[in-house]
Amino acid sequence: MSLRIKLLAILCIVGSMLASASLYAEEAEEQAFTQGQLAVAIVRSLGLENEVGFDQSEQGYATFLQARGIAPLIKGEFMWDVNADVDREILAVIVVQALGLRSYVQDHLNIAHYVAVCEDRDISIEDVRKVLSNIFVVNVLVDIVGPLPTEPTTLTPTVGF
């Protein structure tokens, strides 16, 4: 399964589960998030943290994505500003790149064309924003309690106390 399909599947499945289960879903969708948080969410959602390398900072995740052709369009350049907020247009650019839809963008330096590609394919940027807001909640929990185990844990009996 390609990386783009995995990204879309993960965003849809995790987002729908969390959106329906979260007590704070309405509050989460109103909160702004940064490009750095977006980069971390994408990489973690795809399970690629180990491929990022030594720099596990938001900038490290952003650099990892940029090397793979995924970066916001800011003032005519594709680059990450990890401290800047993500708006609808930036999110449209990232979604189009991550899903491999760049060939449908008429003018690669015009953000409106990325938004149009999303709209033409019925990709709701607002729904993507809601899903990501819930993923950020999960990322905060992972930072606090650590990653979920990848293999079932076997309990070993202890002898005496």
PEJOKA-V251836 format. One line per field, one symbol per residue. ss: DSSP state (H for helix, E for strand, - for the rest). burial: + if it has 16 or more other ideal C-beta (glycine too) atoms within 10 Angstrom, else -. A space follows every 10 residues. Layout:
ss=???
burial=???
This chain:
ss=--HHHHHHHH HHHHHHHHHH H---HHHHHH ---EHHHHHH HHHHH---HH HH-----HHH HHHHHHH--- --EE--EE-- ----E--HHH HHHHHHHH-- -HHH------ HHHHHHHHHH ----HHHHHH HHHHHHHHHH HHHHH----- ---------- -
burial=------++-+ +--++--++- -+--+--++- --++++++++ ++++++-+-- -+-----+-+ +++++----+ +++------+ -+---+---+ +++++++++- +---+----- +-++++++-- --+-+--+++ ++++++-++- ---------- ---------- -
